[in-house]
Amino acid sequence: MTSLNAVSGVTPREGALLKVVWSDGLEGYADLHPWPELGDAPLSEQLADLRKGRMSLMVEQSIWLARRDASARKDNKNVMDLGTKIKNNFVISDLTQLKPGTLDEIRKEGFDTVKVKVGRDLAKEAEALTHLAACPLYIRLDFNGLGNWQVFEKFMSSIPRSVRALIEYVEDPFPFDLASWSDARKLVKIAADNQAEKIPWESLKRSPCDVLIIKPAKLDVDKSVELCKKWNMKAAVTSYMDHPLGVVHAVSVAMELKKLHGDMILESGCLTHRLYQMDSFAAQMSSQGPYLLKVKGTGVGFDKLLKGLTWQPVKLQ
C-alpha cells in the first residue's frame, strides 16, 4: 500500500460496515471509515461512544446513508436509479509518478477533469503540472490544508499561465484564515473541504470560498446544500476514500443532488475505490470512463455479499 496523499501514511485504515435495523422493519447498510490523520476520532473511539448512546457526526451520517439504502431496498430500487447521471474526476495521487501517455488515455476514456493531490514535493509537482497544459483536462488541486499563504503563493507563481487557466479550483490550500484565503482567491478559485468545519459561517458577510466539497460520509448533506445556496457557491460531492459501500453512497447522493440542483453541482470525485487493492466488494464495481455504473442489487447493491457477512451487535452499555 502506498500513501494516498501528503497527509496519510502507509498503514492500513481501520473501518467497519454497519447494518442498521429500524423499528419499522427496514434494514440498510453503510460504512464507517474515519481518517484520524485528518482529525477524525479513531474507529474504536467512535464505536465506544456509540455503545454509550453517543453518536459522532460520522456515525450520524452513516445511519442517514443506511436509511437511504433501506428505503431503496424496501421499494426494490437501486439508489443509482434515483438521480441524474454525473461524471467523476480522475484521481492522481502522486503526480511525479505519472507515466508518459497516461493523460492522453484519461482524456480518451471521457474524463474532463483530474484531481491532483499535492504536498509531497511542491517543486517537483509544480514542474510536473506543466505537462497537463498539453492535454486539455481541467485540474483540481488538493493541498489538504498543508503549508501557508507564502508557500501557496510561491507554488502558484511557479505554474505557467497556460496551466493556471486549466485549474478549476484548489481544495484547502492551507489552514483556514479569512484574510489569507481572500488573497488566495485572487489567484484561483478556492474549495473548502476539511477546512470547512473551521469556517465561522454564521459570522461572515461574504463567502470565503467558491466551492464546497460535500463528503456524505462526514457532512450533513442538507445543511451543506443550504450553505451553497446562501453563499452562491458551487458544490462537488466526493467519497471519503472509504469502502466500496461508501463510494456507491457518495455517487448516489451526487446524482440525486445533480437532479435537484443542476449546475450548482459540479463533477464528482467518487472513483476512489480504484486506489485500493481489489476485494470482493470492489470486484462487483465497474465504471465506464468517468461514470460509475450501478452495482447489481437493491439499495447500494452488494446484496449477496452483505447477507453473507457475520454481523456483531453493538450493545449499549
C-alpha positions in Angstrom: 0.0 0.0 0.0 1.3 3.5 -0.9 0.4 6.8 0.7 -2.7 8.2 -0.9 -1.8 11.9 -0.2 0.7 14.0 1.6 -1.2 13.6 4.9 -1.9 9.9 5.1 0.7 7.2 5.9 1.1 3.7 4.6 -0.6 1.9 7.5 -3.9 0.1 6.8 -7.1 2.0 7.7 -9.5 0.7 10.3 -13.1 0.8 9.3 -16.4 -1.0 9.8 -19.5 -1.9 7.9 -22.8 -1.1 9.6 -26.1 -2.9 9.3 -28.9 -0.7 10.8 -32.3 -2.2 11.6 -35.1 0.2 12.4 -38.3 -0.5 14.4 -40.4 -0.3 11.2 -38.6 -3.3 9.9 -36.3 -1.6 7.4 -32.7 -2.6 7.1 -29.9 -0.6 5.5 -26.2 -0.7 5.1 -23.3 1.9 5.2 -19.7 2.1 6.2 -17.7 3.9 8.8 -14.1 4.6 7.8 -12.5 7.6 9.7 -9.2 9.3 8.9 -7.5 10.0 12.2 -4.8 11.8 10.2 -7.4 14.3 9.1 -8.8 14.9 12.6 -11.4 12.1 12.8 -11.8 10.2 16.0 -10.5 6.7 15.6 -12.9 3.9 14.8 -12.6 2.3 18.3 -13.5 5.6 19.9 -16.5 6.2 17.7 -17.8 2.7 18.3 -17.2 3.0 22.1 -19.2 6.2 22.1 -22.0 4.6 20.1 -22.2 1.8 22.7 -22.7 4.6 25.3 -25.5 6.1 23.2 -23.4 8.9 21.8 -23.0 9.4 18.1 -20.3 11.3 16.3 -21.3 13.2 13.1 -19.7 10.4 11.1 -21.9 7.8 12.8 -24.9 10.0 12.2 -24.1 10.3 8.6 -23.6 6.5 8.3 -27.0 5.9 9.8 -28.5 8.6 7.4 -27.0 6.8 4.4 -28.1 3.4 5.7 -31.6 4.8 5.9 -31.4 5.9 2.2 -30.2 2.4 1.4 -33.0 0.8 3.4 -35.7 2.9 1.7 -34.5 2.0 -1.7 -34.3 -1.7 -0.7 -37.9 -1.5 0.5 -39.0 -0.2 -2.8 -36.9 -2.7 -4.7 -34.9 0.1 -6.3 -31.2 0.7 -6.8 -30.0 4.1 -5.3 -28.3 4.9 -8.6 -31.6 4.9 -10.4 -32.9 7.8 -8.3 -30.7 10.7 -9.7 -29.1 12.1 -12.8 -26.0 10.7 -14.4 -22.9 12.5 -13.3 -19.2 12.5 -14.3 -16.4 11.9 -11.8 -12.9 13.3 -11.9 -9.8 11.1 -12.3 -7.6 10.9 -9.2 -3.9 11.3 -9.4 -2.4 10.6 -6.0 1.2 11.2 -7.0 1.8 13.5 -10.0 5.5 12.9 -10.0 5.0 9.2 -10.8 2.7 9.9 -13.8 3.7 7.8 -16.8 4.0 9.2 -20.4 0.8 8.9 -22.3 -1.4 8.4 -19.2 -3.1 11.8 -19.6 -4.0 11.1 -23.2 -5.5 7.8 -22.1 -7.5 9.6 -19.4 -8.9 12.0 -21.9 -9.7 9.3 -24.4 -11.7 7.5 -21.7 -14.0 10.5 -21.4 -12.7 12.3 -18.4 -12.8 16.1 -18.4 -11.1 16.7 -15.0 -8.2 15.3 -13.0 -7.9 15.8 -9.3 -4.2 16.0 -8.2 -3.1 15.6 -4.6 -0.1 17.8 -3.9 2.1 18.5 -1.0 4.8 15.8 -1.1 7.3 17.8 -3.1 5.8 21.1 -4.3 8.8 22.0 -6.5 8.6 18.7 -8.4 4.8 18.8 -8.5 4.8 22.3 -10.0 7.2 21.1 -12.7 5.1 18.0 -13.4 1.9 20.2 -13.7 3.4 21.8 -16.9 2.7 18.5 -18.7 -1.1 19.0 -18.1 -1.2 22.0 -20.4 -0.5 19.8 -23.4 -3.7 17.7 -22.7 -6.8 19.8 -22.3 -8.0 18.5 -18.9 -9.4 20.7 -16.1 -7.4 20.4 -12.9 -8.4 20.2 -9.3 -5.6 20.6 -6.8 -5.9 19.3 -3.2 -3.4 20.6 -0.6 -5.1 19.0 2.4 -4.6 22.2 4.4 -0.9 21.9 4.3 1.6 24.8 4.2 0.7 28.5 4.4 -0.1 31.5 2.3 3.5 32.2 1.4 4.2 28.6 0.3 0.9 28.6 -1.7 1.6 31.9 -3.4 5.1 30.7 -4.4 3.7 27.5 -5.8 1.0 29.2 -7.8 3.5 31.7 -9.2 5.8 28.9 -10.4 3.0 27.4 -12.5 2.7 28.6 -16.1 -0.4 30.7 -17.0 -1.4 28.0 -19.5 -1.7 25.6 -16.6 -3.3 28.0 -14.2 -6.0 28.6 -16.8 -7.0 25.0 -16.5 -7.3 24.9 -12.7 -11.0 24.6 -11.7 -10.3 25.1 -8.0 -7.8 24.4 -5.2 -9.0 22.5 -2.2 -7.8 23.6 1.3 -4.7 25.5 0.1 -3.7 25.9 3.7 -5.4 26.2 7.1 -8.4 28.5 7.0 -7.7 32.1 7.6 -10.2 34.6 6.2 -7.7 37.2 5.1 -5.3 34.7 3.6 -8.0 32.8 1.8 -9.3 36.0 0.4 -5.8 36.7 -1.0 -5.7 33.2 -2.4 -9.0 33.6 -4.2 -7.4 36.4 -6.2 -5.1 33.8 -7.8 -7.5 30.9 -8.2 -10.9 29.6 -7.1 -10.8 28.0 -3.7 -12.7 25.0 -2.4 -13.3 24.2 1.2 -13.1 20.5 2.2 -11.8 19.6 5.7 -11.3 23.3 6.5 -15.0 24.0 6.0 -15.6 23.0 9.6 -13.3 25.7 10.8 -15.1 28.5 8.9 -17.3 30.6 11.1 -20.1 30.7 8.5 -22.7 32.5 10.8 -20.4 35.5 11.4 -19.3 36.1 7.8 -20.6 38.8 5.5 -19.3 37.1 2.3 -18.3 33.6 1.3 -14.6 32.7 2.0 -14.5 30.2 -0.9 -16.0 29.4 -4.2 -16.8 25.7 -3.9 -17.9 23.5 -1.0 -16.7 19.8 -1.0 -19.5 17.6 0.3 -18.5 14.3 1.7 -21.7 12.5 2.7 -19.6 10.2 4.9 -19.0 13.1 7.3 -21.0 16.2 6.4 -24.7 16.9 6.8 -25.8 17.0 3.1 -28.9 19.1 3.5 -27.0 21.7 5.6 -24.2 21.8 3.1 -26.6 22.4 0.2 -28.2 25.3 2.1 -24.8 26.8 2.7 -24.1 26.7 -1.0 -27.4 28.3 -1.8 -26.9 31.0 0.8 -23.4 31.9 -0.3 -23.9 31.3 -4.0 -21.2 28.5 -4.0 -20.8 25.5 -6.2 -20.6 22.0 -4.7 -18.7 18.9 -5.6 -19.6 15.6 -3.9 -16.7 13.2 -3.1 -16.3 9.9 -1.4 -14.1 9.7 1.6 -11.6 7.2 0.1 -13.6 4.6 2.1 -15.2 1.2 1.5 -17.0 0.5 -1.8 -20.3 0.9 0.1 -19.3 4.4 0.9 -18.3 5.1 -2.7 -21.7 4.0 -4.0 -23.5 6.0 -1.4 -21.5 9.1 -2.3 -22.2 8.7 -6.0 -25.9 8.2 -5.4 -26.0 11.4 -3.3 -24.2 13.3 -6.0 -26.6 12.0 -8.6 -29.6 13.0 -6.5 -28.2 16.5 -5.9 -27.5 16.9 -9.6 -31.1 16.1 -10.4 -32.3 18.5 -7.8 -29.9 21.4 -8.2 -28.5 21.2 -11.7 -25.5 23.4 -12.4 -24.8 24.1 -8.8 -23.4 20.5 -8.6 -20.0 20.1 -10.3 -18.4 16.9 -11.4 -18.0 14.4 -8.5 -14.9 12.7 -7.1 -16.1 9.2 -6.2 -13.9 6.8 -8.1 -11.6 6.3 -5.1 -12.2 2.6 -4.8 -9.6 2.1 -7.5 -6.9 3.5 -5.2 -7.0 0.4 -3.0 -6.3 -3.3 -3.6 -9.2 -5.2 -5.1 -11.6 -7.0 -2.7 -14.8 -8.9 -3.2 -16.9 -5.7 -3.0 -14.7 -3.7 -5.3 -14.8 -6.6 -7.8 -18.5 -6.0 -8.2 -18.0 -2.4 -9.2 -17.4 -1.2 -12.7 -17.1 2.1 -14.4 -17.5 3.5 -17.9 -14.9 6.2 -18.2 -15.8 8.9 -15.7 -19.2 7.2 -14.8 -19.6 4.7 -12.0 -22.1 2.1 -13.0 -24.7 0.8 -10.6 -23.9 -2.3 -8.6 -26.3 -5.2 -9.1 -28.9 -5.4 -6.4 -31.2 -3.2 -4.5 -30.2 -0.1 -2.5 -26.4 0.3 -2.9 -26.2 -3.3 -4.2 -23.9 -6.0 -3.0 -26.9 -7.9 -1.8 -25.3 -11.4 -1.6 -22.1 -10.2 -0.1 -23.8 -8.2 2.6 -26.2 -11.1 3.5 -23.2 -13.5 3.7 -21.4 -11.4 6.3 -21.4 -12.3 10.0 -22.7 -9.2 11.9 -21.8 -8.4 15.5 -24.4 -6.4 17.5 -23.4 -3.1 19.0 -24.6 -3.5 22.6 -25.5 -0.4 24.5 -23.7 -0.2 27.9 
